[in-house]
Amino acid sequence: MPKIIRHLRQRQLEKADIIPAQSWEVFSFALHTLGKPALKLIFGKSESMIYSWGTPPTNESHQINPIDRICWMMEALADANRHEIGRAAIDIMAAPLGGHFEYLPGAETDKGTVDGELADSLVALGELADTCRHAVADGRLDSLEREEILEDLREVYLQLAQLLSAIEKETSGEKG
């Protein structure tokens, strides 16, 4: 990565108060954080093109951004039943942030009973509530707190999926 990009990344203008939910918002935050010159170096495109990537799709100057194009590629790979290629691409993109693709197949009950899975789900939900209360106690949500909340949300999701599995097995007559 060019030295100027590392320098620009280090001089972040400010931390975002919200997490981008749309691809154009990611580019908007990247523009604000890194600036057009850094993104021009990264993408090799004109500053006006890069600026358009950070505008809402309803804006006349909006251009299809690389994130949207990668999503289209992922959909095409899924349609071609080549999910492993898409997962590899996500791993490559997530590596600089210490992340990776995590496939969540249908969760199976680990307790075998609805009561057991319901108890686990409620415990996970309580832990999520505690994490959220602690995270927003100072009126701000920093990136570490956000990651802790997301981790707890994933655990709630897993526990609820296991509860669903137990319910499905119980209603179908299977035993855990």
C-alpha positions in Angstrom: 0.0 0.0 0.0 1.4 3.4 -0.9 2.9 5.4 1.9 0.5 8.4 1.3 -2.5 6.1 1.8 -1.1 4.9 5.1 -0.5 8.5 6.1 -4.0 9.6 5.1 -5.5 6.6 6.9 -3.7 7.6 10.1 -5.1 11.1 10.0 -8.7 10.2 10.1 -10.8 13.3 10.3 -13.3 11.9 12.7 -14.9 8.7 13.8 -18.3 7.9 12.3 -21.3 7.9 14.7 -23.2 5.5 12.6 -22.1 2.3 10.7 -22.8 2.5 7.0 -25.6 0.2 5.8 -25.4 0.8 2.1 -22.4 0.6 -0.3 -22.6 4.2 -1.2 -22.4 5.1 2.5 -19.2 3.1 2.8 -17.7 5.2 0.0 -19.0 8.4 1.6 -17.3 7.6 4.9 -14.1 6.5 3.0 -14.1 9.8 1.1 -14.5 11.7 4.4 -11.9 9.7 6.2 -9.2 9.1 3.5 -10.0 11.8 0.9 -10.4 11.8 -2.8 -6.6 11.7 -3.6 -6.1 8.5 -1.5 -9.1 6.8 -3.1 -7.9 7.9 -6.6 -4.6 6.2 -5.9 -6.3 3.0 -4.7 -8.9 2.7 -7.5 -7.1 4.5 -10.3 -10.3 6.4 -11.2 -11.1 10.1 -11.5 -12.0 12.0 -8.4 -15.4 12.8 -9.9 -16.1 9.0 -10.4 -15.0 8.3 -6.9 -17.1 11.1 -5.5 -20.1 9.7 -7.3 -19.6 6.3 -5.6 -20.3 8.1 -2.3 -23.7 9.6 -3.4 -27.1 8.1 -2.9 -28.3 6.1 -6.0 -31.1 8.7 -6.5 -28.5 11.3 -7.2 -28.0 11.9 -11.0 -24.2 11.8 -10.6 -24.3 8.4 -8.8 -22.2 5.7 -10.5 -22.2 2.0 -9.7 -19.5 1.5 -7.2 -17.0 -1.4 -6.8 -18.8 -2.8 -3.8 -22.1 -3.1 -5.7 -20.2 -4.7 -8.6 -18.6 -7.3 -6.2 -22.1 -8.1 -4.9 -23.3 -8.8 -8.4 -20.3 -11.0 -8.9 -21.1 -12.9 -5.7 -24.7 -13.4 -6.9 -23.4 -14.7 -10.2 -21.0 -17.1 -8.4 -23.9 -18.3 -6.2 -26.1 -18.8 -9.3 -23.2 -20.9 -10.8 -23.1 -22.9 -7.5 -19.5 -21.7 -6.8 -20.1 -20.4 -3.3 -16.5 -21.3 -2.3 -15.1 -18.7 -4.7 -17.3 -16.0 -3.2 -16.3 -17.0 0.3 -12.6 -16.9 -0.7 -13.2 -13.3 -2.0 -14.8 -12.2 1.3 -11.9 -13.8 3.2 -9.4 -11.8 1.1 -11.3 -8.5 1.6 -11.8 -9.1 5.3 -8.2 -10.1 6.1 -6.8 -6.6 6.6 -9.5 -6.1 9.3 -8.7 -9.4 11.0 -11.9 -11.0 9.7 -13.0 -13.9 7.6 -16.1 -15.4 6.1 -18.1 -17.4 8.6 -20.6 -19.8 7.1 -23.6 -20.4 9.3 -25.3 -23.6 8.2 -28.6 -24.5 9.8 -28.0 -24.8 13.5 -28.9 -28.1 15.2 -30.2 -28.2 18.7 -27.4 -29.0 21.2 -29.8 -29.5 24.1 -32.4 -31.6 22.4 -35.3 -29.9 24.1 -37.3 -26.7 23.6 -36.9 -25.8 27.3 -33.1 -26.2 27.1 -32.8 -24.2 24.0 -35.2 -21.5 25.3 -33.0 -21.2 28.4 -29.9 -20.7 26.3 -31.6 -18.2 24.1 -32.8 -16.1 27.1 -29.3 -16.2 28.6 -27.8 -15.0 25.3 -30.4 -12.2 25.0 -29.7 -11.1 28.6 -26.0 -10.9 27.8 -26.8 -8.9 24.7 -28.9 -6.5 26.8 -26.1 -6.1 29.3 -23.5 -5.4 26.5 -25.8 -2.8 24.9 -26.5 -1.0 28.2 -22.8 -0.9 29.0 -21.9 0.3 25.5 -24.3 3.2 25.4 -23.8 4.3 29.0 -21.5 7.1 28.0 -23.7 8.2 25.1 -21.4 7.0 22.4 -20.8 3.7 20.7 -17.2 3.1 19.7 -16.0 0.4 17.2 -14.9 -2.0 20.0 -18.3 -1.8 21.7 -20.0 -2.2 18.3 -18.0 -5.4 17.7 -19.0 -6.7 21.2 -22.6 -6.1 20.4 -22.3 -7.8 17.0 -20.7 -10.8 18.7 -23.5 -11.1 21.2 -26.1 -10.7 18.4 -24.5 -13.6 16.6 -24.7 -15.7 19.7 -28.4 -14.7 20.1 -28.9 -15.7 16.5 -27.2 -19.1 17.0 -29.2 -19.8 20.1 -32.5 -18.9 18.4 -31.6 -21.1 15.5 -31.0 -23.9 17.9 -34.3 -23.2 19.5 -36.0 -23.4 16.1 -34.3 -26.7 15.5 -35.5 -28.1 18.8 -39.1 -26.9 18.0 -39.0 -28.4 14.6 -37.7 -31.8 15.9 -40.3 -31.8 18.7 -43.2 -31.0 16.4 -42.0 -33.6 13.9 -41.8 -36.3 16.6 -38.0 -36.6 16.4 -35.9 -36.8 19.6 -32.8 -34.5 20.0 
